[in-house]
Amino acid sequence: MAESGVRSALFVCLGNICRSPIAEAVFRKMATEGGVVDKWVIDSGATSDWNTGSEPDTRGLACLRKHDIETSHRARQVTKEDFMNFEYILCMDESNLSDLNRKAKSVKNSRAKVELLGSYDPQKQRIIKDPYYGSDEDFEKVYEQCVRCCKAFLEQNS
């Protein structure tokens, strides 16, 4: 992953079945449409191990499909290697942020910049709330936040 000129972003939430796979898929589509997908390593992961191997939530997949985005992602937990291999680890809320910062401290060669994805939101909505116990509208809101944040993040890192 250390190829020159290649950037990397890992999107993270609690279970890697709702918010982070949506952010990953949105970012991948934007990078593809912008002609820069070959310059990026893009993935997503979870702070927990609850859903390892699972497909994204069906409501999240339906939301992505509605916007002509497909994903084949399977949930995985963030590893120590991720902190060495990824330039950016972008998470969804304060709980993810503190979990990731704690994990980063235990990694000797951590190079990842751990940030809230929402810190890039032009509308200043820093927290992307977990839609798991919510409705289809909550998944749509997550999608819209991810679009705004990923667009701003990509613009700043192109």
C-alpha positions in Angstrom: 0.0 0.0 0.0 3.0 2.3 0.2 3.1 2.9 -3.5 4.1 6.4 -4.3 1.1 8.6 -5.2 -1.4 6.2 -3.8 -3.7 7.6 -1.1 -5.7 5.5 1.4 -8.9 5.9 3.4 -10.6 3.5 5.8 -14.1 4.4 6.9 -15.1 3.1 10.4 -18.2 2.7 12.5 -19.2 0.4 15.3 -20.4 -2.7 13.3 -19.3 -2.0 9.7 -22.8 -2.9 8.4 -24.5 0.6 8.2 -22.6 3.8 8.2 -19.0 2.8 7.1 -20.0 0.6 4.2 -22.2 3.4 2.9 -19.3 5.9 3.2 -16.9 3.5 1.6 -19.3 2.9 -1.4 -20.1 6.6 -1.8 -16.4 7.5 -1.7 -15.5 4.7 -4.2 -18.2 5.9 -6.6 -17.0 9.6 -6.3 -13.3 8.5 -6.9 -14.4 6.4 -9.9 -16.5 9.2 -11.4 -13.6 11.6 -10.7 -11.2 9.3 -12.5 -8.9 8.9 -9.4 -10.1 5.5 -8.0 -6.8 3.9 -9.1 -5.0 6.4 -6.9 -6.8 5.3 -3.8 -7.0 2.3 -1.5 -10.5 2.4 -0.1 -12.0 0.1 2.6 -14.2 0.1 5.7 -14.1 -1.6 9.1 -15.6 -1.8 12.5 -14.5 -1.0 16.0 -16.3 -4.1 17.2 -16.1 -7.8 16.0 -19.9 -8.3 16.2 -20.7 -8.5 12.5 -17.4 -9.9 11.0 -18.1 -11.5 7.6 -21.7 -10.1 7.4 -23.1 -8.1 4.4 -24.1 -4.6 5.0 -27.6 -4.0 6.5 -30.3 -4.6 3.9 -31.7 -1.1 4.4 -28.3 0.4 3.7 -27.9 -1.7 0.6 -31.4 -0.6 -0.6 -30.5 3.1 0.1 -27.3 2.7 -2.0 -29.1 0.9 -4.8 -31.6 3.7 -4.9 -28.6 6.0 -5.7 -27.2 3.5 -8.3 -24.3 2.4 -6.0 -23.4 -1.3 -5.5 -21.1 -2.8 -2.8 -19.8 -6.2 -2.2 -18.3 -5.3 1.2 -18.2 -7.8 4.1 -17.8 -6.5 7.6 -14.4 -6.7 9.2 -12.8 -5.4 12.4 -10.1 -2.7 12.3 -6.6 -4.3 12.7 -3.4 -2.9 14.1 -2.0 -3.1 10.5 -4.8 -0.6 9.4 -3.1 2.1 11.5 0.2 1.5 9.6 -1.3 1.0 6.1 -4.0 3.7 5.9 -3.3 7.4 5.6 -6.8 8.3 6.9 -9.1 6.5 9.2 -12.4 8.3 9.1 -15.0 7.4 11.7 -18.6 8.3 12.3 -19.0 9.4 16.0 -17.2 10.3 19.2 -17.3 6.7 20.5 -15.6 5.4 17.3 -13.1 8.2 17.6 -12.1 7.4 21.2 -11.9 3.6 20.4 -9.7 4.2 17.4 -7.4 6.7 19.2 -7.0 4.2 22.1 -6.1 1.4 19.5 -3.7 3.8 17.7 -1.7 4.3 20.9 -1.0 0.6 21.0 0.5 0.6 17.4 4.2 1.5 17.3 4.3 2.7 13.7 0.8 4.2 13.4 0.7 6.7 10.6 -3.0 7.0 10.2 -4.7 10.3 10.8 -7.8 9.4 12.8 -10.7 11.9 12.2 -14.4 12.2 12.2 -15.7 11.9 8.7 -18.2 14.6 9.7 -15.4 17.1 10.3 -15.5 17.5 6.5 -19.2 18.3 6.4 -19.8 21.8 4.9 -23.1 21.8 7.0 -21.0 21.2 10.1 -22.9 18.0 11.2 -19.9 16.4 12.8 -21.6 13.2 14.0 -23.1 10.7 11.6 -25.7 8.9 13.8 -26.1 5.1 13.7 -29.3 4.4 11.7 -29.4 0.7 12.9 -32.4 1.2 15.2 -34.0 3.8 12.9 -36.0 4.0 9.7 -35.2 4.1 6.0 -35.1 7.9 6.3 -32.3 7.6 8.8 -30.3 5.6 6.3 -31.0 8.2 3.7 -29.8 10.9 6.1 -26.5 8.9 6.6 -26.2 8.6 2.8 -26.6 12.4 2.4 -24.1 13.2 5.1 -21.6 10.7 3.6 -22.0 12.4 0.1 -21.3 15.8 1.5 -18.4 14.7 3.7 -16.8 12.4 1.1 -17.0 15.1 -1.6 -15.3 17.6 0.7 -12.7 15.1 1.8 -11.9 14.1 -1.8 -11.7 17.7 -2.9 -9.1 18.4 -0.1 -7.1 15.3 -1.0 -6.9 15.4 -4.8 
